[in-house]
Amino acid sequence: MRGRAIRLSVARRMVIDLLHFAAAVPSIPVQRPMSLGPLAAARAACRDRPQWTAIFAKGYALVAREFPDLRRAYLKIPWPHLYEYPASNASLVIERDYRGEPSLFSISIKDPAGHSLRDLARVIRHAATAPVDEIKDSHRSLRIAGLPLPLRRLMWWLGLNIGRQRGNYFGTFTLSVYSALNAESLHPLTPLTTLLNYGVISSDGNVNVRIIYDHRVMNGATVARALARLEEVLNTVVAEELRSLVAHQNGER
């Protein structure tokens, strides 16, 4: 049977480069079933509901303020060591159509814990709807993906192993989900220290939430405690912000 050769698009090269470096990370998933009833009820009451990704990004960044391990990275330059960031930067994966092909792009959100849910929702909405070439993070990724393979890999390696640059360009954690498609990934890969992922959220707020973590940086028990704290933060601090948003929206009528 005779097929045909298909040239790798820039979108495929971006994924391949990411997986090349993610494959070197000894990652392990830890999952916790969560009951997010108060959070789900508060969100349901909103007229203009923030995306679940905005909600989880903020909740995770708030937890990372209390768990410094979640803000650390394993670096190789100038020797193997851990590097701790003062705040979290989220790398949010968004699927966009680019030149007729479903493509994955990462947008960086600096310190989600320091932003309101309305601001986070606005950033995510812009990344999901604006022309791909006009989004700074996407434009930079496309330019790098267009370079020759040795140069691309060198830039990735340096970016992931120079502390300040890693946080600025790659972030401190990844958030990647497709629960809106009624499916979930059990062990997605990332070159970063942690990846936050969750499954389909039921109407009453029950959901499986998992953190895939770099075992060189922390232990599984730390991740389990962070997940328990995330459930508390989402049902209290974040839910309260949503209730305030509801009150504000009602006042605007």
Summary of the structure (lengths in Angstrom):
residues: 253
radius of gyration: 18.6
end to end distance: 65.0
largest distance: 66.6
contacts: 801
relative contact order: 0.23
helix: 49%
strand: 21%
